[in-house]
Amino acid sequence: MESKLTALIISRPGQLRNSLEVLLAAIPQLEAVRPADDSQAALVIGTQCHPALVLLDYDRSNDSAAALGYIKSEWPQTRCVVLADDEQVLPAAWAAGADIVLTKGVLASKFYATIEELLSNQDAKACSARPDSADLKQAAKASTLINGKDSSC
């Protein structure tokens, strides 16, 4: 039998966080979804529940990069997914330790499948690999597709 996991959402209260909670609650591998308003609250909650997944609403105006780096250093097995406003955040998010970066506006089905795959492959090297500059360019192109700017999605 598969063990149930905990997810931690770091995002300000509002529609985005509520939507993320609903989507994550539908993922069978997750038993609990814990919200945190900011990185300080996330560190307190994370110390208590040791989440398998952290979903971070990346905000350049606060300490998102520092929080992500701390989470990865303290809980290296925790998978970190960053939701970014645009492709310009990709290099900083990868450098801070993100396992996956998705652009806001990602289709719910793509988000769900990405999280499910990430949780299914917790020990896979591909999940924690850091991209080189060619990978970042390819990721930027992919995020354009994920962001819904391509009509074929």
C-alpha positions, -999 to 999 in steps of 0.1 A, spaced: 0 0 0 12 35 -9 20 58 19 1 91 20 21 123 17 17 159 29 19 190 7 26 225 17 13 255 -3 32 288 3 9 315 -11 -10 344 1 -47 337 9 -69 342 -21 -83 326 -52 -49 311 -64 -43 294 -31 -78 281 -28 -76 267 -64 -43 250 -56 -57 235 -24 -86 220 -44 -63 206 -71 -38 191 -47 -66 176 -25 -77 156 -56 -42 139 -60 -45 104 -45 -9 103 -31 -16 133 -9 -32 129 24 -30 165 37 -26 199 21 -14 226 45 -14 263 35 10 289 47 6 326 41 44 333 39 78 316 41 81 321 79 48 303 85 58 276 59 90 269 79 71 264 111 45 241 94 72 223 74 91 215 106 60 199 120 48 179 90 80 174 68 61 178 35 69 156 5 58 185 -17 61 222 -14 43 244 -39 56 280 -38 39 310 -54 72 327 -63 72 364 -56 103 384 -65 94 411 -40 98 388 -10 121 361 2 108 333 -20 143 323 -33 157 323 2 128 302 15 132 277 -13 169 274 -7 163 268 30 136 242 24 159 223 0 188 224 24 168 213 54 145 188 37 164 177 5 139 149 -2 111 174 -4 100 182 -40 96 219 -47 73 232 -74 74 269 -81 46 288 -97 60 318 -115 45 349 -131 67 347 -162 97 330 -177 121 356 -163 118 339 -129 131 305 -143 168 310 -137 164 323 -101 139 295 -93 162 268 -106 192 283 -88 172 283 -55 164 246 -58 131 242 -76 125 207 -89 99 220 -113 88 255 -124 54 261 -139 41 294 -152 9 307 -137 -19 300 -161 -9 264 -166 -38 242 -175 -53 223 -145 -48 190 -162 -11 197 -169 -6 209 -133 -23 177 -119 -3 154 -142 30 171 -134 24 169 -96 13 133 -98 44 123 -119 67 142 -95 53 124 -65 54 90 -83 91 95 -91 103 109 -58 136 92 -61 142 98 -98 173 118 -107 154 137 -134 132 154 -108 162 170 -91 184 177 -121 194 213 -126 192 226 -162 221 242 -181 215 273 -202 202 253 -232 177 236 -209 166 270 -196 159 282 -232 139 250 -239 121 254 -206 112 290 -215 97 277 -248 78 249 -229 65 274 -204 51 294 -232 31 264 -242 21 257 -206 11 293 -201 -16 290 -227 -1 313 -252 0 286 -278 -34 278 -293 -26 241 -296 -28 235 -259 
